[in-house]
Amino acid sequence: MRVLLVHPNFPGQYAHLLPALAARRGTQVVGIGARKAPVPDGVTLRVYEPPPPAPDAVHRSARPTHAAAARAEKVAAHALELRRDGFVPDVIFSHIGWGDTLFLKDVFPSTALLLYAEFFYSPTGADVGFEPGRPTTVQDAVRVRGLNMPLLASVQASDWGMTPTRWQRARFPDWFQDRMSVVHEGIDTAVCRPDPAARFTLPDGTVLKRGDEVVTYVARNLEPYRGFPTFMRALPALLAARPNARVVIVGGNGTSYGAPPQNAATWREAMLAETGPLDPARVHFLGQIPHPALHALFRVASVHVYLTLPFVLSWSVLEAMGCGTLILGSATPPVQEVIEDGRNGLLTDFFDHDALARRIAEVLADPRRFDPLRQAGRETIKARYDLRRVCLPRQLAVLDALAARRRPATYLENA
């Protein structure tokens, strides 16, 4: 079988799938991406230079399509070279998000095209219009439609889609949902596992261990999409109620989603200005840390706070559950698909910082009472998101079915 994997941040969500494909006898794998990355032996990676942003002269509603077409043209040039060299894939797996997919079906019309269908924008029911008191405006709806224009072109050209969660599937048009498999990229539960002897050393030399009052918060960047303002507003009351608690915050100071703050350089700076000084001996901002260190931090946490708008579910919350960490999450649809309040974790209102502070303090006052939830959380990951037993076999089965021109399983009954 010949497989073409396309992702601008290669390998992106194919980090586990790529080596699994490369290890299969008789399978040839080629990648196209916008950055150099290490690849397994036998895999060829072609790298394109990302195009500049759409110029201001382009109508603002058409800028996402302009940017996507410019990127797709670069991807198609590599695909044409592959075709001239005799490489015609049996299946292409391409991320829908940046436009890379747009012209691949034109280069390889007989090849099955599988989309990594991460997110389809909506004027209601997701991130847009979620904030109380700020209903969706016509301008919001127009912006969303502009974002979806290149996605719709990719969907129209595709044969099938793969998406991580049922909620993400539900964002896509009804006429495409019947051609989608719900398969997460997977959590390696042999790596993400509890360790009673775990230790985590803070930059000031303090060593944290299981049994300490440790509250964690993790996001790629500290911003409103992942509930950072709500979390920060909860800290003054929490620190006053639990004088031995330490709060460890992991994440960069950039903006991954949404807009930067208006009156500060970063959301961290904006929220510290609002809350006032927080004791640096008890509140630790670590920036971004290596993956193994993150797992060690999860293993010593008494409670991990995960807040998100109705948006793409972060892998970090699932890895934390795999490590046996108690999750206190937002009662938003992506989280509710995984966590049931009081059964395998805890849920709270996304905006209610007072309730968040109270629930964290409740856990810190009697952490052992929540051990059944920690165990149930890990069992959820093992049953539904385990990399080796569940997700990777399903991903490979979808690719195999498409390569053989068979209809893949949707896995809806198991998601």
N, C-alpha and C positions, 0 to 999 in steps of 0.2 A: 504494500500500500504506500502511496505517495501522499504526504500531508504538507500543506502550506499553512503555517501559523503567522498571523499578522496582528501586530499590536505596536502602537507607537512607543510604549514604555516596555519594550520586550525584556523578559518574557511575560511581564504583567501577571494576569490570572492564570497563565500557563506554567507557572513555576514548578508545579508538580507533574502536570501532564507532559511537558516537554521531555524530561528524562525518561518517563515511562514509555513514551512513543519511541524515543531514540534507542531504548533497550530491546525493543521488539525485533525479532529476526524478520528480515524482509521488508521493514518499514523505512522509508526514506523521508527525512524531515528537513524542510527549508523554512527559514523565518525571514520576515521583513519587518523592520522596526525603524524607529527614529533615533536610536541610541545604540552604541556598542555595548554588548553584554557577553559574559562568558556563556558558552553553550557546550553541551555534551559532545564527545567525539562523534564524528560522522554527521553532525548537523551544520548546515551552512546558514549563516545569517547575513542578509543584505541590509545595509543601513542607508536611509535617505536623510537629507537635510530638511528639517521642518521648514515650511514656508513662512514668510512673515505674516503678521495679522492682516486682515482685510483692511484696505485703506478707507479713510473717512469718506471718500467720494462714493463708496458703495452704500446703498440704502441700508440703514441699520437693521431692518428686518431680514435682509438678504446676506448680512455679513457671516452668519454661521454657515450658510450654503457656500458662499465664496471661499471661506477658509477650508471647508471640507473638500471642495472640488480641487483646490490647489494642492492639498495633501494627497488626495486620491490620484491625481495625475502623476505624482512622484512614485506612489506605490505601483500604479499601473505600468510605469516605465520599467521598473524592476521585474514585474510579472511578464512583460513582453520579452525581456531578455531571457528569463527562465524558459519561456515557451520556445524561443529561438534555439536555446541550448538543449531542447528536447525534454524538459521537465514539464509535464502536464499532471497536476495533482488529481488524485481521486476525490479529495475533499479539502476545502479551504475553511479554516476556522479563524474568523476575523472579528475583532472588537468593533462594535457599532459606533462608538462614541465620537471619534474625531474625523470620520470621513474616509478612512483608509479603504473601506469596503466598496465604495461607490462604483468603481469601474472594473472590479475583479471579474464579475460575471461576463463582461464584454470581452475580456481577454481569454477567459476559460469558460465558454458557454456550456460545455458538457460536464463541467465539474460541479459537484454538490457544494453549495455555499452555506456554511453554518455560521450564524452570528452569535457572538457573546453579547447577549442582549441585556446590558446592565441596567439601563434606565431610559424610560420614555417620559418626557415632561408632560405635566398636566396643569391646567389653570386652576383646578380644584382637586382636593383629595390627596395632595402630596405636600411638598414644601411650600409651594406658592399659595398664599392666602391662609397659611396656617396660624400666623400670629394673630391673637385676639385684637379686635378693633381695627384690623387692617385687611378688609376684604379685597379680593382680587379685582383689579381695575381692568378696563379695556386695554390699557397700555401693557399690563402684565400679561394678559391673554395674547396680545399681539407678539410680545417678546417670546412667549412659550411656543407659539406657532412657528416663529422663525427658527427657534432651536430645533424643532421637530422636523423641519423640511428635509434636511439631509438624512435624518434617521428614517423617514418614510421611504425615501428613495432606496436606501439600503435594504429595508425590510422587503420592499417590492421585488428586489432583485434576488432575494435569498431563497433558499429551500427550507431552512429550519432555523430555530433559535434555541439557545441554551441560556437560562437565567438562574441566579442563585436561590431565589426565594419565590414563594407563591405570590407574595405581595408585589414583588418587582414584575412578575409575569402579568399581574392584573393591571399594571400601568399601561401596557401595550394595547393597541387596537384589538377589538374582539376578533376580527377576522384573521389576526395573526396568532392569537393565543392558542388555537388548536394545533399550531405547528411549532410548539415550544416544549422543551423538556426542562423541568425544574431540577437542576443539579448544582449544588454548591461546589466551589473549587476544593473544599475539603480541609479538615483540621487534623493534623498529625497527632493523634492522642498518645502515641508513644513518646513524643517530645513534650507535648502540652499535658502534663500529668502532675498530680500533687506530689509534694515532697515535704514531710514533716520537719526535716532537718534543714530546710532551705534558709539561706541568709541573703540579705541585700544590704550593701554598704552604700550609704549616702555620701555625697561629696565632702561633707564635714567630718567623715570618719565614723559616724554613728552606724552601728550594725543593727538592722531590723530583723526580727525573726517571728515565727508563728507565735501567736499569743499576744504580741504587741498590738496596740490600738493604731492600726495602719489603714488609712483611707486612700484609695488610688483613683486617679482620673487620667485617662489616656485618649489622645486624639492626634491625628497627623499634625493638625494645627489647632491652636486654641481659639475657637470662634463660635459664633452663635449657632451654626448648623448642628454642632455637637453639644449644645447646651452649656457652653462655658460660662456665660453670664449667670445663669441660674445656679450653677455649681459655686461660683465665686460668692454670690449673694448669700449662700447658705453657710459659708465658712465662719463669719464672726459669731453667730449663735452656736454653731457646732463647737468651736474652739472654747467658748465660754462654758458650755455644758460638759465638755470632756477635756479636762486640763492635761491629760496624758496622751491625747490623740496627736498623731502626726499625719499630715496630708502630703502625699507625693503626687506631683502633677507632671505628666510626660506629654510633650508636644511642642511643635515649633511655633514661631511667632508670625508666620505668614498667613495667607488666606487661601484655603483650598476651595471653599464654596462660599457663595454669597459675596458681600461687600465688606471692605475694611471699615473700621470705625471712622466717624467724621471728625472727632476732636482729639484723636490720639494716634500715635504711630502704629500701635498694635492693640489687639483686644485685651491682651494681658495688661498693658499700660492703662487702658480705659477702665478696666474693672478694678484695678488696684486704686485708681483715683476715686472710684465710687465707694469701695468698701473701706478705704482707709488702710493704713499700714497693717500688715499681717506678720506675726512673729516669724522671722526667717529661720528660727530654730525649730519651728513646728510646721511651717509650710514651705515645701521644697519644690522649686521649679527646676526640672532636670533637662529641659529641652528634649531632643530626640535621642534615644538610647539604642544600643544594639539589641537585636531580637532576643538572644539568650538572656540578657539582663532584664528585658521586659518580662520574660517568663518567670525569672527568679522573683521579680517584684510581685507578680500576681500570686505567687505561692505563699508570700508572707502577708498578703493583704487580708485584713479582717472583712473588708467590703470594698468592692470595686463599683464606682458610679459610672454608668453609661447612659448618657442622654443624647437623643437625636431627634431632629425633625423627621417627619415621614419622608425618608430618603434612603439611599443605599445603606444596607446594614454593614457595619464595620466588622472586619475579621477579628479585631482585637477582643471584642466582647465574647466571641465564641472561643477564642484561645484562652481567655481568662476562665471561662466555664470549664474548659478542658483541664485547666490547672487546679480545679477544685475551689475556685474563688466564688464567694457569694456575690451575686450581681444585684445591684439596686439600679434598675433601669427606668427609662421613661415609658409611660403608658401610651406609646405611639405604635401604629400598626407594624412596622418592621420588627420592633422588639417583642411585641405581643405574639408574633408568629412563633417565637422561640421560647419566651418566658411566660409562665402562668404565675401570677402573684400568689405567693404562699405555697406553691408546689415545688418549683425548681428555681426560684429567685423571688425578688421583690420588685414592685413597680410603684411609681409615683408620678404625679402630674408633671409634665415637662417644665412648666413655668413656675410652679409653687416651691420657692426656695425654702420657705418656712417648714413645709411638710418634708422636704428633702433633709433638712437639718435634723428634724425630729426622728426620722426613720434611721438615719445613720447613727445617731446617738443611741437609739433603741438597740441596734445591732451591737454597738461597742459595749453597751452595758451588760450584755449577756450573749457573747458570740457563740458559745456552744449550743445554745438553743436553736441555732440556724444550721447546724451541721447536716441535718437531713436535706435541707434545700441545696447545700453545697454538693452533696452526693448526687442528688437528683439532677442537678445542673450538668454534672459530668456525664451522667447516664444519658441525658438528652443529646449531648454532643456525640457520644459513642454510637447511639442508635441512629441518628439522622445525619451527622456531618463527618463521621469518621473517614479519613482520607483513604486508608488502605481497604477497608471492608465495604464502604458504601460509595463514596463520591468518585474516586478514580475509576473503579470498574464501570460505573454508570457513564462517565465521560467517554471512556474508551468504547463502550457499547454503542453510544450515540454516533461516534465517528465511524465505527465499523458498519453500522446499519446504513448510514448515508453513502459510504463508499460502495456498498453492495446494492444501492438503490432500493433499500427497504425503509419502511416508515419506522423511525425510532420510537422507543417507549417515552411517554411523557413523565412518568414517575410521580404523577400528581397524588396518587394514593399513598405515597410514602413520604412526601415532602412535609 
